[in-house]
Amino acid sequence: MHNGTTITQFIIEEQRHIAGATGDFTSLLNDIVTACKVISNMVNHGALVGVLGSAGSENVQGETQKKLDVLSNEVFIRSNEWAGHLAALASEEMDEIYPIPSKFPRGKYLLTFDPLDGSSNIDVNVSVGTIFSILRCPGGKEAPTERDFLQAGTQQVAAGYALYGPSTMMVLTTGNGVNGFTLDQNIGEFILTHPKMEIPVDTQEFAINASNMRFWEAPIRRYVDECLAGKEGPRGKDFNMRWIASMVAEVHRILTRGGVFMYPMDAKMKEKGQGGKLRLLYEANPMSFIVEQAGGGSITGTHRIMDLQPEGLHQRVPVILGSRNEVERIQGYHGQDD
């Protein structure tokens, strides 16, 4: 394929190799791409069009919502509800699922999404993004319920994210590797720029919020201590530490040059009765699908994330993902700790 492949061309080409593909899926992805272009435009013009700052409302987790979170959520719903590809949507910003209104046709897919991930960074001009995951609606339900969304990550049909950085990128998997597309602002199209993205199996870079160190469990503390000990320590090499606090930006860096990202379970979360920090359906599952498709690993510490059976729409899990050899080492440390 030549350099000028647009994301739509790419998806259509890819669907040709799938028996029984109807074009439905291609159109759904197209609607998602459109939503991400609109959000990209809003993020880029942020302060100029008065969309920064807090909306004065809170989402289901009790976090203050930014205006842009609320707007991005609206954009995603409006872009995807009308075309007849979806039976329902679920968003990190909404308490309950959003069934397709009866005035629109209903389709066979479900969409979960985090409309603006890392939005605490928006006011300081750090990269944010959108994460999404597509599932089949069991039995093509006329009236989907929350239970229909509670599918293991292995059931995902596709997952992707848009990164609104110096350039806007879309990274996508449909279970056949990972491909990256860059938005050409001149023509308003995402162009294939990063075909077949692969995460190096080895790395000398890790990302974790070190301010939580005193709450970490033993395996994570051991792993980080060994990295920090550098050349003189048991690992025999120096490591760099990163922490952006925007999951999309963290994962994108790992896809581009390797690394490991950790938001592990800790004593503080346990005390609050939280199962972790990141949401299984909106963040952990889609990102795990992408990372695994690029040759990386993604675990809770002890278990593969994509094997988890979700128990609730807003369930949280610990997340450790990235370069395979490091992820396997961390999982090994958890095994020894048990």
C-alpha positions as CSV (number, residue, x, y, z in Angstrom):
1,M,0.0,0.0,0.0
2,H,1.3,3.5,-0.8
3,N,2.1,6.1,1.7
4,G,-1.1,8.0,1.2
5,T,-3.5,5.3,2.5
6,T,-6.3,6.9,4.5
7,I,-7.8,5.2,7.5
8,T,-11.0,4.6,5.6
9,Q,-9.2,2.9,2.7
10,F,-7.2,0.9,5.2
11,I,-10.2,-0.4,7.1
12,I,-12.0,-1.3,3.9
13,E,-9.0,-3.2,2.6
14,E,-8.7,-5.0,5.9
15,Q,-12.4,-5.9,6.0
16,R,-12.1,-7.5,2.5
17,H,-10.1,-10.3,4.1
18,I,-12.8,-11.1,6.6
19,A,-15.6,-13.5,5.6
20,G,-19.1,-12.1,6.1
21,A,-18.0,-8.5,6.6
22,T,-20.9,-6.2,5.7
23,G,-19.4,-2.7,5.7
24,D,-21.3,-2.1,8.9
25,F,-18.1,-2.2,10.9
26,T,-16.2,0.0,8.5
27,S,-18.9,2.7,8.8
28,L,-18.9,2.4,12.6
29,L,-15.1,3.0,12.6
30,N,-15.6,5.9,10.3
31,D,-18.1,7.5,12.7
32,I,-15.6,7.1,15.6
33,V,-12.9,8.7,13.4
34,T,-15.2,11.6,12.7
35,A,-15.9,12.1,16.5
36,C,-12.1,12.1,17.2
37,K,-11.5,14.7,14.5
38,V,-14.1,17.0,16.1
39,I,-12.6,16.5,19.6
40,S,-9.1,17.1,18.2
41,N,-10.4,20.4,16.8
42,M,-11.9,21.3,20.2
43,V,-8.7,20.4,22.1
44,N,-6.5,22.3,19.7
45,H,-8.7,25.5,20.0
46,G,-9.3,24.9,23.8
47,A,-8.8,28.2,25.5
48,L,-9.9,30.2,22.4
49,V,-13.4,28.8,22.3
50,G,-13.9,28.8,26.1
51,V,-14.0,25.0,26.6
52,L,-11.3,24.7,29.3
53,G,-11.8,24.6,33.0
54,S,-14.3,22.8,35.2
55,A,-17.9,22.2,34.3
56,G,-18.9,22.3,38.0
57,S,-20.4,18.8,37.8
58,E,-19.0,15.5,38.9
59,N,-19.0,12.2,37.0
60,V,-19.8,8.8,38.5
61,Q,-16.4,8.5,40.2
62,G,-17.0,11.9,42.0
63,E,-14.3,13.5,39.9
64,T,-14.8,17.1,38.8
65,Q,-15.6,17.0,35.1
66,K,-13.9,19.4,32.8
67,K,-16.0,21.2,30.3
68,L,-14.1,19.4,27.5
69,D,-14.9,16.0,29.1
70,V,-18.6,16.7,28.9
71,L,-18.4,18.1,25.4
72,S,-16.3,15.2,24.1
73,N,-18.8,12.8,25.6
74,E,-21.6,14.6,23.7
75,V,-19.6,14.5,20.5
76,F,-19.1,10.8,20.8
77,I,-22.7,10.1,21.4
78,R,-24.0,12.4,18.6
79,S,-21.5,11.0,16.1
80,N,-22.4,7.4,16.8
81,E,-26.0,7.1,17.8
82,W,-27.8,7.8,14.4
83,A,-26.2,5.5,11.8
84,G,-27.6,2.1,12.8
85,H,-24.4,0.3,13.7
86,L,-24.8,0.3,17.5
87,A,-27.2,-1.1,20.0
88,A,-25.9,0.9,22.9
89,L,-22.9,2.9,24.2
90,A,-21.2,3.1,27.5
91,S,-18.9,6.0,28.6
92,E,-16.6,6.5,31.5
93,E,-18.4,9.8,31.9
94,M,-21.9,8.3,32.3
95,D,-23.3,6.3,35.2
96,E,-25.4,4.0,33.1
97,I,-25.4,2.7,29.5
98,Y,-26.8,4.8,26.7
99,P,-29.2,2.7,24.6
100,I,-29.7,4.0,21.0
101,P,-32.8,6.2,21.0
102,S,-35.8,4.5,19.4
103,K,-36.0,7.1,16.6
104,F,-32.7,5.7,15.2
105,P,-32.1,2.2,13.8
106,R,-30.2,-0.2,16.1
107,G,-27.2,-2.3,15.1
108,K,-25.2,-5.3,16.3
109,Y,-22.3,-3.6,18.0
110,L,-21.6,-2.0,21.4
111,L,-19.2,0.9,22.0
112,T,-17.3,1.7,25.2
113,F,-15.2,4.8,25.4
114,D,-13.3,7.3,27.5
115,P,-14.0,10.5,25.6
116,L,-11.1,12.5,27.1
117,D,-8.5,10.5,28.9
118,G,-5.9,12.5,30.9
119,S,-8.1,15.5,31.0
120,S,-6.5,16.7,34.3
121,N,-3.7,17.7,31.9
122,I,-5.7,19.8,29.5
123,D,-5.2,23.1,31.3
124,V,-1.4,22.7,31.3
125,N,-1.3,21.8,27.6
126,V,-0.1,18.2,28.0
127,S,-1.3,15.5,25.5
128,V,-4.7,14.0,26.1
129,G,-6.7,11.4,24.1
130,T,-9.8,9.3,23.5
131,I,-9.9,5.6,24.1
132,F,-12.5,3.3,22.6
133,S,-13.5,-0.4,22.3
134,I,-16.0,-2.2,20.1
135,L,-17.9,-5.3,21.2
136,R,-20.5,-7.4,19.6
137,C,-24.0,-7.1,21.1
138,P,-24.9,-10.6,22.3
139,G,-27.7,-11.9,20.1
140,G,-28.2,-8.6,18.4
141,K,-30.3,-7.3,21.3
142,E,-33.2,-5.0,20.8
143,A,-32.9,-3.8,24.4
144,P,-29.3,-4.2,25.5
145,T,-28.6,-4.0,29.2
146,E,-25.4,-3.4,31.3
147,R,-24.8,-7.1,31.4
148,D,-24.3,-7.2,27.6
149,F,-21.2,-4.9,28.1
150,L,-19.6,-7.2,30.7
151,Q,-17.5,-9.1,28.2
152,A,-13.9,-10.2,28.7
153,G,-11.3,-8.1,26.8
154,T,-10.6,-11.2,24.6
155,Q,-14.1,-10.6,23.0
156,Q,-13.2,-7.1,21.7
157,V,-13.7,-6.7,17.9
158,A,-11.6,-3.6,17.8
159,A,-9.9,-1.1,20.0
160,G,-8.1,2.2,19.5
161,Y,-7.2,5.6,20.8
162,A,-6.7,9.0,19.4
163,L,-3.8,11.1,20.8
164,Y,-4.2,14.9,20.7
165,G,-0.6,15.9,20.8
166,P,1.7,18.1,18.6
167,S,0.0,16.0,15.9
168,T,-3.3,14.1,16.2
169,M,-2.8,10.4,15.8
170,M,-5.2,7.4,15.7
171,V,-3.9,4.0,16.7
172,L,-6.1,1.1,15.9
173,T,-6.3,-2.7,16.1
174,T,-8.9,-5.0,14.8
175,G,-7.0,-8.1,16.0
176,N,-4.6,-8.1,13.1
177,G,-1.7,-6.1,14.5
178,V,-1.6,-2.4,15.3
179,N,-1.4,0.5,12.9
180,G,-1.0,4.2,13.5
181,F,-2.5,7.1,11.5
182,T,-1.7,10.8,11.6
183,L,-4.3,13.5,10.9
184,D,-3.3,15.6,7.9
185,Q,-4.8,18.9,8.9
186,N,-4.7,20.1,5.3
187,I,-7.1,17.5,4.0
188,G,-8.8,16.5,7.2
189,E,-7.9,12.8,6.8
190,F,-6.0,10.3,8.9
191,I,-3.1,8.9,6.8
192,L,-1.3,5.6,7.6
193,T,2.1,6.7,9.0
194,H,3.0,3.9,11.5
195,P,2.2,0.5,9.9
196,K,2.5,-2.6,12.0
197,M,3.6,-1.0,15.3
198,E,5.6,-3.3,17.6
199,I,6.7,-2.9,21.1
200,P,10.4,-3.8,21.7
201,V,10.5,-6.8,24.1
202,D,13.3,-5.2,26.2
203,T,13.4,-1.7,27.6
204,Q,15.3,0.6,30.0
205,E,12.3,2.8,30.8
206,F,9.5,2.5,33.3
207,A,6.6,4.8,34.2
208,I,5.0,4.9,37.6
209,N,3.7,7.5,40.0
210,A,6.5,7.3,42.6
211,S,4.6,9.5,45.1
212,N,2.6,6.3,46.0
213,M,5.7,4.4,46.8
214,R,4.9,4.0,50.5
215,F,1.6,2.2,49.6
216,W,3.0,-0.2,47.0
217,E,3.0,-4.0,47.4
218,A,6.3,-5.8,47.8
219,P,6.7,-7.1,44.1
220,I,6.3,-3.5,42.7
221,R,8.6,-2.0,45.3
222,R,11.2,-4.7,44.5
223,Y,10.9,-4.1,40.7
224,V,11.3,-0.4,41.0
225,D,14.1,-0.6,43.6
226,E,16.0,-2.9,41.2
227,C,15.5,-0.4,38.3
228,L,16.6,2.5,40.4
229,A,19.8,0.6,41.5
230,G,20.9,0.9,37.9
231,K,24.1,-0.5,36.5
232,E,25.4,-1.4,39.9
233,G,22.2,-3.2,40.9
234,P,20.8,-6.7,40.0
235,R,19.6,-5.5,36.6
236,G,23.1,-4.4,35.5
237,K,21.7,-1.4,33.5
238,D,20.4,2.1,34.1
239,F,16.7,2.9,33.7
240,N,14.9,6.1,32.9
241,M,11.7,6.9,34.8
242,R,8.7,8.6,33.1
243,W,5.3,9.7,34.4
244,I,2.9,11.8,32.2
245,A,-0.4,11.0,34.1
246,S,-2.1,10.7,30.7
247,M,-2.6,7.0,29.8
248,V,-2.9,7.6,26.1
249,A,0.4,9.5,26.0
250,E,2.1,6.8,28.2
251,V,0.9,3.9,26.0
252,H,1.8,5.8,22.8
253,R,5.3,6.3,24.0
254,I,5.6,2.5,24.8
255,L,4.3,1.6,21.4
256,T,6.8,4.0,19.8
257,R,9.9,3.0,21.7
258,G,9.2,0.4,24.4
259,G,8.8,0.8,28.1
260,V,6.6,-0.4,30.9
261,F,3.7,1.5,32.5
262,M,2.4,0.7,36.0
263,Y,-0.6,1.7,37.9
264,P,-0.4,-1.1,40.4
265,M,-2.7,-2.1,43.3
266,D,-1.7,-0.4,46.5
267,A,-2.6,-0.2,50.2
268,K,-4.4,3.2,49.8
269,M,-6.8,1.7,47.1
270,K,-7.4,-1.4,49.1
271,E,-8.4,0.8,52.1
272,K,-10.9,2.6,49.9
273,G,-12.2,-0.7,48.6
274,Q,-11.1,0.1,45.0
275,G,-10.0,-2.7,42.8
276,G,-7.4,-0.5,41.1
277,K,-7.2,2.9,39.5
278,L,-8.0,2.5,35.8
279,R,-11.4,1.4,34.4
280,L,-11.5,-2.1,32.9
281,L,-14.0,-1.4,30.1
282,Y,-12.9,2.1,29.0
283,E,-9.1,2.0,29.6
284,A,-7.5,-1.3,30.6
285,N,-9.2,-3.6,28.1
286,P,-8.8,-1.5,24.9
287,M,-5.2,-0.6,25.8
288,S,-4.4,-4.2,26.7
289,F,-5.8,-5.3,23.3
290,I,-3.6,-2.8,21.5
291,V,-0.5,-3.6,23.6
292,E,-0.8,-7.4,23.1
293,Q,-1.4,-6.9,19.4
294,A,1.8,-5.0,19.2
295,G,3.7,-7.8,21.0
296,G,3.6,-6.5,24.5
297,G,2.1,-7.8,27.7
298,S,-0.7,-6.4,29.9
299,I,-1.5,-7.7,33.4
300,T,-3.0,-6.8,36.8
301,G,0.2,-8.0,38.4
302,T,-0.9,-11.6,38.7
303,H,-3.4,-12.1,35.8
304,R,-3.7,-11.2,32.1
305,I,-6.1,-8.3,32.0
306,M,-8.0,-9.4,28.9
307,D,-9.0,-12.7,30.6
308,L,-10.8,-10.9,33.4
309,Q,-14.6,-11.3,33.5
310,P,-16.0,-7.8,34.1
311,E,-18.4,-7.5,37.1
312,G,-19.5,-3.9,36.6
313,L,-19.6,-1.0,34.1
314,H,-17.2,1.1,36.1
315,Q,-15.0,-1.6,37.6
316,R,-11.4,-0.6,38.2
317,V,-8.3,-2.8,37.9
318,P,-4.5,-2.5,38.5
319,V,-2.6,-2.1,35.2
320,I,0.9,-3.1,34.3
321,L,1.6,-3.1,30.5
322,G,4.4,-2.7,28.0
323,S,7.6,-4.5,26.9
324,R,7.0,-8.2,27.3
325,N,10.1,-9.2,29.1
326,E,9.6,-6.6,31.8
327,V,5.9,-7.4,32.2
328,E,6.8,-11.1,32.6
329,R,9.4,-10.3,35.2
330,I,6.9,-8.2,37.2
331,Q,4.4,-11.0,37.0
332,G,7.1,-13.4,38.2
333,Y,7.8,-11.2,41.2
334,H,4.1,-11.3,42.1
335,G,4.1,-15.1,41.8
336,Q,7.1,-15.3,44.2
337,D,5.4,-12.9,46.6
338,D,2.3,-15.1,46.7
